Amino acid sequence: MPDVRPISRVVIVGGGTAGWMTAAAMSRFFNDGQRQITVVESDDIGTVGVGEATIPPIATFNRMLDIDENEFLRATRGTFKLGIEFVNWGQLGDRYFHPFGSYGEDLHGISFHQLWLREAARAGGGSISDYSMCTVAAAQRRFGRPKAGAQSLVSQIAYAFHFDAGLYAKFLRGLAERQGARRIEGKIVHVHRDGQSGDVTSVELAGGEQVGGDLFIDCSGFRGLLIEETLEAGFEDWSHWLPMDRAIALPTRNVTSPDPFTRSTAHGAGWQWRIPLQHRTGNGHVFCSAYMQPDEAERILLAGVEGEPLAEPRMLSFRTGMRRQPWKNNVVAIGLSSGFIEPLESTAIHLIQNGIHRLFALFPDNPVTPLERDEYNRGMGELYADVRDFVILHYKATQRSDTAFWRYVRDMEVPDSLARKIELWKRRGRVFRENVELFSQPSWIAVMLGQNIVPERWEPIADTLDEDKVAAAMAQMRAAYQAAAASLPGQEEFLRRAGGWGA
């Protein structure tokens, strides 16, 4: 029998959002007095710190750590997010909203969007956005927390957050250290490995100190200090589908009360984000350097922001794809060291969160065996591919031909998994989730319809319901959503009442 021992020393290389999310969760659930959680972090190494928008599962992560939501919002100067507004994506001048939550209510077991497709072809029926609680509330710049079991339509609200990523990392660091995690300040200059297994045994700091461990979590960002520079895990490049490789970030002063949604505005070779926080607005321009020069991208960004800049524009470079083995030997890459998909759908922090959950579900003994590693890599590979396909959809589903960039993404071949979804939708508005996909049916519906992919027909079962009764039910729904949204406060008012507004 092999000598199997519990993992007693976990070393997290790098801080930032990924490092401190991992440390906070690890120290909450795995620090049993027999295990030491150590974060090695250098103040001299900056963090990317751009991802300030999230998707709803982040609330689950915070609750898992027993974090009070209002305290978290105050500490991170956070705001609520009901979805993303997309501008100029299908065609120049187009505008649509990708909401969290659902559309309407199914009738007699028939999907609401199928009935809406029939009604839209027959008599109009309004926009499908009229049947989304999150979309209607966002349009009115209002917010309310859903209440479990409540009959009100407000219970259909699903939300995430915008927050200052640096403040979130600081908040989690305090929590992790109170839970027993240890932080070591220092820059890693050498990685030591076992000569037989190839496992990492310790990292050496500039002053000569060595930090030994049984399991290493690589949160070193794009560099991938352990997973790539040391273990050469390999990288699967997806830039032929998602060719954006630069981003310019710029914070500005708020000019209005913060909106409860993110905005993404497409430009000639990429898109601009707008993320409203309590104390500032985060802005950035993601673009493809093969089609646009950095100085032009910066001019577009500066021309499109509202409010006074609070810093100089900051350029970031990246490559879309993921590690071929995000877990190799005794090193698990989490965050940017594991892979990167542009922030169009605010998935970066969720990919961190999912990596942490999978690691917990497959937490190994010492020595680490291939069984846990292979399952982790398979699951993360499927998740990244699901997110990749959904983001590619936004580019493929365009009718724009005004620039070479848009002609390229419009005409490019896409992964078979995505091509199949598009064709199923085009025929009869069908959306099928496979495995444990992150984006549910309403998300695919929002982007497909929002970018003008209208099915040829609807499912035959929709024709079994009386047209007039369906039309009356839909009119009642539209009016109810408008009334429910109008009863809510603005989001700043809500935050102040709830105690979530920072000093």
C-alpha positions in Angstrom: 0.0 0.0 0.0 1.3 3.5 -0.8 2.0 5.9 2.0 -1.1 8.1 1.8 -1.1 11.2 4.1 -3.5 14.1 4.4 -2.4 17.4 2.7 -1.1 19.5 5.6 0.5 22.5 3.8 -1.4 24.4 1.1 0.6 27.3 -0.5 -1.2 29.9 -2.6 1.1 31.7 -4.9 -0.2 35.2 -5.6 -2.9 37.3 -3.9 -5.4 39.4 -5.8 -8.9 38.3 -6.3 -8.1 34.7 -7.1 -5.6 34.2 -4.3 -7.7 35.7 -1.6 -10.9 34.1 -2.7 -9.1 30.8 -2.5 -7.5 31.6 0.8 -10.8 32.8 2.3 -12.6 29.6 1.2 -9.7 27.3 2.1 -9.3 28.7 5.6 -13.0 28.6 6.2 -13.4 24.9 5.3 -10.0 23.2 5.4 -8.2 24.9 8.3 -8.9 22.2 10.9 -5.9 23.0 13.1 -3.8 20.3 11.3 -3.5 22.2 8.0 -1.7 25.4 7.3 -2.9 27.8 4.6 -0.2 30.2 3.4 -0.4 33.0 0.8 2.8 34.1 -0.8 2.3 37.6 -2.2 4.5 40.5 -3.2 3.4 44.1 -2.9 5.8 44.9 -5.8 3.8 42.8 -8.2 0.6 44.5 -9.4 -2.7 42.8 -10.1 -4.9 43.1 -13.1 -7.8 44.3 -11.0 -10.1 45.1 -14.0 -12.9 42.5 -13.5 -15.5 44.4 -11.4 -18.7 42.9 -12.8 -20.0 39.4 -11.8 -22.8 37.0 -12.4 -25.3 35.7 -9.8 -23.3 32.7 -8.4 -21.0 35.2 -6.6 -23.8 35.7 -4.0 -23.7 31.9 -3.3 -19.9 32.1 -2.7 -20.3 35.0 -0.3 -23.0 33.2 1.6 -20.9 30.1 1.8 -18.3 32.2 3.7 -21.0 33.7 5.9 -20.4 37.2 4.5 -23.1 39.7 5.3 -24.1 41.2 2.0 -24.6 44.7 3.1 -21.2 44.7 4.9 -19.6 43.3 1.7 -21.2 46.1 -0.4 -20.0 48.8 1.9 -16.5 47.4 2.0 -16.2 47.0 -1.8 -18.2 50.1 -2.7 -20.4 47.7 -4.6 -23.6 48.1 -6.5 -26.2 45.6 -7.8 -26.2 44.2 -11.4 -29.4 43.0 -13.1 -27.8 42.2 -16.4 -25.9 43.7 -19.3 -27.0 46.2 -21.9 -25.5 45.6 -25.3 -25.2 48.5 -27.8 -24.3 48.2 -31.5 -23.8 44.4 -31.5 -26.3 43.1 -34.0 -26.3 46.2 -36.2 -25.1 49.8 -35.6 -27.8 51.4 -33.5 -29.2 48.2 -32.0 -29.7 47.9 -28.3 -30.8 44.9 -26.2 -30.5 43.7 -22.6 -29.2 40.3 -21.4 -31.0 39.9 -18.0 -30.4 37.6 -15.2 -33.5 35.6 -14.3 -36.3 34.3 -16.6 -38.7 35.4 -19.2 -42.4 35.4 -18.4 -44.2 32.3 -17.2 -44.6 29.0 -18.9 -48.2 28.1 -19.7 -49.4 24.5 -19.4 -45.8 23.3 -19.5 -45.0 25.1 -22.8 -41.9 27.4 -22.7 -42.9 31.0 -22.6 -40.5 32.1 -25.3 -42.2 29.6 -27.7 -45.5 31.2 -27.1 -43.9 34.7 -27.5 -42.5 33.7 -30.8 -46.0 32.7 -32.0 -47.6 35.8 -30.7 -44.9 38.1 -32.1 -45.5 36.6 -35.6 -49.2 36.8 -35.2 -49.9 40.2 -33.6 -46.7 41.7 -32.2 -46.8 41.0 -28.5 -44.1 43.5 -27.7 -40.4 42.9 -27.1 -39.5 39.8 -25.1 -37.7 42.2 -22.8 -41.2 43.3 -21.6 -41.5 39.9 -19.8 -38.3 40.0 -17.8 -38.4 41.4 -14.3 -34.7 42.2 -14.3 -34.9 44.0 -17.7 -37.9 46.1 -16.8 -36.4 47.1 -13.4 -33.1 48.0 -15.1 -34.9 50.1 -17.7 -36.4 52.1 -14.8 -33.1 52.2 -12.9 -34.7 50.4 -9.9 -33.8 47.5 -7.7 -35.3 45.3 -5.0 -34.1 42.1 -3.4 -36.2 39.0 -4.1 -37.9 37.4 -1.1 -38.1 33.7 -0.8 -41.6 32.4 -1.2 -43.1 35.8 -2.1 -45.8 35.9 -4.7 -44.7 39.3 -6.0 -42.9 39.4 -9.4 -40.0 40.9 -7.5 -39.2 37.3 -6.4 -38.1 36.8 -10.0 -35.3 39.2 -9.7 -31.8 37.6 -9.9 -28.8 39.8 -9.3 -25.0 39.9 -9.1 -22.7 42.8 -8.2 -20.3 45.4 -9.5 -17.5 46.0 -7.0 -13.9 47.2 -6.7 -11.9 44.1 -7.2 -9.0 45.5 -5.2 -11.3 46.2 -2.3 -12.8 42.8 -2.6 -9.4 41.1 -2.3 -8.6 43.3 0.7 -11.9 42.3 2.3 -11.3 38.6 1.8 -7.7 38.9 3.0 -9.0 40.2 6.3 -11.5 37.4 6.5 -8.9 34.7 5.6 -6.3 36.0 8.1 -8.9 36.0 10.9 -9.6 32.4 9.9 -6.0 31.5 10.4 -4.5 31.9 6.9 -0.9 33.2 6.9 0.4 35.7 4.5 4.1 35.9 3.6 5.4 39.0 1.8 8.0 38.2 -0.8 8.9 37.8 -4.5 9.5 34.2 -5.7 12.9 33.8 -7.4 13.1 30.0 -7.7 10.8 27.0 -7.6 12.1 23.8 -6.2 10.9 20.4 -7.5 11.2 16.8 -6.4 13.7 15.1 -8.7 11.7 11.9 -9.0 8.0 12.9 -9.2 8.5 16.4 -10.6 6.1 17.8 -7.9 6.8 21.3 -6.5 8.3 21.0 -3.1 8.8 24.7 -2.2 9.1 28.2 -3.5 12.2 30.4 -2.7 11.9 34.1 -2.0 14.3 36.8 -2.8 15.7 36.9 0.7 16.4 33.1 0.7 13.4 31.9 2.7 11.8 28.7 1.3 8.1 28.1 1.7 7.4 24.4 1.5 4.0 22.8 0.7 2.2 19.6 -0.2 -0.3 21.3 -2.6 0.3 24.6 -4.5 -2.4 26.8 -5.9 -1.1 29.0 -8.7 -2.8 32.4 -8.6 0.0 34.3 -10.2 -2.1 35.7 -13.1 -1.3 35.5 -16.8 2.3 34.6 -16.0 1.4 31.2 -14.6 4.6 31.0 -12.5 4.1 27.4 -11.4 1.6 25.9 -13.9 3.4 27.1 -17.0 6.8 28.5 -16.3 7.7 25.6 -14.1 5.5 22.7 -15.1 4.9 23.6 -18.8 1.2 22.6 -18.7 0.6 24.0 -22.2 -2.0 26.4 -23.5 -4.9 25.9 -25.8 -5.2 29.1 -27.9 -8.7 30.3 -28.8 -7.8 33.7 -30.3 -8.9 32.6 -33.8 -12.4 32.7 -32.4 -11.9 35.5 -29.9 -9.2 37.7 -31.4 -9.3 40.5 -28.9 -5.9 40.8 -27.2 -5.7 44.2 -25.6 -7.7 46.2 -23.1 -7.4 49.8 -21.9 -8.9 50.5 -18.5 -9.9 53.9 -17.1 -11.8 54.8 -14.0 -13.9 58.0 -14.1 -15.9 60.1 -11.6 -19.6 59.3 -11.4 -21.9 61.8 -13.0 -25.2 60.2 -12.1 -26.5 57.7 -9.5 -25.1 54.3 -10.5 -27.3 52.2 -12.8 -28.0 48.6 -11.8 -26.5 47.1 -14.9 -23.3 46.8 -17.0 -23.1 48.3 -20.5 -21.2 46.9 -23.4 -20.9 49.2 -26.5 -19.4 47.6 -29.6 -16.9 49.8 -31.6 -15.0 49.2 -34.8 -12.7 46.4 -33.5 -14.0 45.5 -30.1 -16.2 46.9 -27.3 -16.3 49.3 -24.4 -17.4 48.4 -20.9 -19.1 50.7 -18.4 -19.4 49.4 -14.8 -21.0 51.8 -12.2 -19.7 51.5 -8.6 -20.7 53.7 -5.6 -17.6 55.9 -5.8 -16.6 55.7 -9.5 -17.3 54.2 -12.9 -15.1 51.5 -14.3 -14.5 51.9 -18.1 -12.4 50.0 -20.6 -12.0 49.3 -24.3 -11.3 45.7 -25.3 -10.0 45.5 -28.8 -8.0 43.5 -31.4 -4.6 44.9 -32.1 -4.6 43.3 -35.6 -7.5 45.6 -36.6 -7.0 48.7 -34.4 -3.9 50.6 -33.1 -3.7 51.3 -29.4 -3.7 55.1 -29.9 -7.0 54.9 -31.8 -8.5 52.5 -29.2 -7.6 55.0 -26.5 -9.2 57.9 -28.4 -12.4 55.9 -28.7 -12.4 55.1 -25.0 -11.8 58.7 -23.9 -14.5 60.0 -26.3 -17.0 57.5 -24.9 -16.7 57.9 -21.2 -18.8 60.0 -18.9 -17.2 62.0 -16.1 -13.7 63.1 -15.3 -10.9 60.5 -15.5 -9.5 59.6 -12.1 -6.3 58.0 -13.4 -4.2 57.6 -16.6 -5.5 54.9 -19.1 -3.8 51.5 -18.4 -3.0 49.0 -21.1 -3.4 45.3 -20.6 -2.4 42.5 -23.0 -3.8 39.0 -23.0 -4.5 35.9 -25.0 -7.8 34.0 -25.0 -7.6 30.3 -24.1 -6.9 28.0 -21.2 -4.2 25.7 -19.8 -4.3 22.2 -21.3 -3.8 21.0 -17.7 -5.0 23.5 -15.1 -4.1 20.9 -12.5 -0.7 19.3 -13.1 1.4 17.3 -10.6 0.6 19.0 -7.2 -0.2 22.4 -8.7 -3.7 23.7 -9.4 -4.0 26.9 -11.4 -7.0 29.1 -10.4 -7.9 32.5 -12.0 -5.9 34.0 -14.9 -3.2 31.4 -14.5 -5.7 28.8 -15.5 -7.0 30.6 -18.5 -8.7 33.8 -19.8 -11.9 34.6 -21.6 -12.5 38.3 -22.3 -14.9 39.9 -19.7 -17.8 40.4 -22.1 -20.2 38.3 -19.9 -18.4 39.0 -16.6 -17.3 35.3 -16.1 -13.8 35.8 -14.7 -14.7 35.7 -11.1 -17.1 32.8 -11.6 -14.3 30.8 -13.2 -12.3 31.4 -10.0 -15.2 30.4 -7.9 -15.9 27.2 -9.9 -12.2 26.2 -9.7 -12.3 26.5 -6.0 -15.5 24.5 -5.7 -14.1 21.7 -8.0 -10.9 21.6 -6.0 -12.9 21.2 -2.8 -15.0 18.4 -4.3 -11.8 16.6 -5.4 -9.4 17.6 -2.6 -6.6 15.1 -2.7 -4.4 13.3 -0.3 -0.6 13.3 -0.4 0.7 12.1 -2.8 -1.7 13.5 -5.4 -3.1 10.8 -7.7 -4.1 11.2 -11.4 -7.8 10.4 -10.6 -8.6 13.8 -9.0 -6.4 15.7 -11.4 -8.0 14.2 -14.5 -11.6 14.8 -13.3 -10.7 18.4 -12.4 -9.2 19.1 -15.7 -12.1 17.5 -17.6 -14.7 19.6 -15.7 -12.8 22.8 -16.0 -12.2 22.2 -19.7 -16.0 21.7 -20.3 -16.8 24.9 -18.3 -14.3 27.0 -20.2 -15.6 25.7 -23.5 -19.2 26.5 -22.5 -18.2 30.1 -21.7 -16.1 30.3 -24.8 -19.0 29.3 -27.0 -21.4 31.8 -25.4 -19.0 34.7 -25.8 -18.2 33.7 -29.4 -22.0 33.8 -30.1 -22.0 37.6 -29.6 -19.5 38.1 -32.4 -20.8 35.5 -34.8 -24.4 36.7 -34.4 -23.8 40.1 -36.0 -24.9 41.6 -39.2 -22.3 44.4 -39.1 -20.1 44.8 -42.2 -18.7 48.3 -41.5 -15.2 47.2 -40.6 -12.9 44.4 -41.5 -13.0 43.1 -37.9 -16.8 42.7 -37.9 -16.7 41.0 -41.3 -14.1 38.6 -40.0 -16.0 37.5 -36.9 -19.3 37.4 -38.8 -18.0 35.0 -41.4 -15.6 32.9 -39.3 -16.1 29.2 -38.6 -17.2 28.5 -35.1 -16.8 25.4 -32.8 -19.2 22.6 -33.8 -20.8 22.8 -30.4 -21.9 26.4 -31.0 -22.8 25.9 -34.6 -25.3 23.2 -33.6 -26.9 25.5 -31.0 -27.3 28.2 -33.5 -28.9 25.9 -36.1 -31.3 24.4 -33.5 -32.4 27.9 -32.5 -32.8 29.1 -36.1 -35.1 26.3 -37.0 -37.7 26.3 -34.1 -36.2 28.4 -31.3 -34.9 25.4 -29.4 -32.2 25.7 -26.7 -30.8 22.6 -25.0 -28.3 22.8 -22.1 -25.6 20.1 -22.1 -23.6 18.9 -19.1 -23.8 21.6 -16.4 -23.6 24.7 -18.6 -23.2 28.0 -16.9 -25.6 30.0 -19.2 -29.2 28.9 -19.0 -31.9 29.0 -21.7 -32.9 32.7 -21.1 -29.3 33.9 -21.7 -29.1 32.2 -25.1 -32.6 33.5 -25.9 -31.5 37.1 -25.0 -28.5 37.1 -27.2 -30.0 35.3 -30.2 -33.1 37.5 -30.3 -31.1 40.6 -29.3 -28.8 40.2 -32.2 -31.6 39.5 -34.7 -31.5 35.7 -35.0 -35.2 35.0 -35.3 -36.3 31.4 -35.6 -38.1 30.3 -38.8 -40.9 28.8 -36.7 -41.8 27.9 -33.2 -42.4 24.4 -31.7 -45.6 22.8 -32.9 -46.8 22.3 -29.3 -47.2 26.1 -29.0 -50.1 25.9 -31.4 -52.2 23.8 -29.1 -53.1 26.8 -26.9 -55.8 29.3 -27.7 -54.3 32.4 -29.3 -56.6 34.9 -27.7 -56.1 33.5 -24.2 -52.4 33.5 -24.6 -52.4 37.1 -25.9 -54.5 38.2 -22.9 -52.2 36.4 -20.5 -49.2 38.1 -22.1 -50.8 41.5 -21.9 -51.5 40.9 -18.2 -47.8 39.9 -17.7 -46.5 43.0 -19.4 -48.6 45.3 -17.2 -47.7 43.4 -14.1 -43.9 43.6 -14.7 -44.1 47.4 -15.3 -46.2 47.9 -12.1 -43.8 45.7 -10.1 -40.8 47.6 -11.3 -42.4 51.0 -10.6 -43.0 50.0 -7.0 -39.2 49.6 -6.4 -36.8 52.3 -5.2 -33.8 53.4 -7.2 -30.7 51.3 -6.5 -28.9 54.1 -4.5 -31.9 54.6 -2.4 -32.2 50.9 -1.8 -28.5 50.6 -0.9 -28.7 53.5 1.6 -31.9 52.1 3.2 -30.4 48.6 3.5 -27.1 49.8 4.9 -25.0 48.8 1.9 -23.8 52.2 0.9 -20.2 52.9 1.8 -18.8 56.0 3.6 
